[in-house]
Amino acid sequence: MEKRVGTVIIQINSHEEVAHLNDILSQHGDIILGRQGLPRSNGKNLISLILEGTTDQIGSLTGQLGRLDGIQVKSVLLKNS
C-alpha cells in the first residue's frame, strides 16, 4: 500500500485522557516523524504531528485518538511522491 505524508493537529480540551493519548502516540511511533506540543493559556493545548505511513496506519492513529473524550483531531494527507 502506498505511503503518504501528512499532519495531524490534536487539541486537548480535557487533561483526563492525556495518559491514553500518549500511550496511543507511543504505539504509533513508527509513523511519527515529528511532534510539537504547544501549551496555551486557555487550557486547550495543541499537539502537531508530522506522519509518514499508509492510510490504514494513519487512520488507525487518528481513529483511536478521536474516540478519546476531550480530544479533537484533524488530519491532512498528501501523496508521497
Helices and strands as residue ranges (DSSP letters): E 3-12, G 15-17, H 18-27, G 29-31, E 32-38, E 45-54, H 55-66, E 71-79
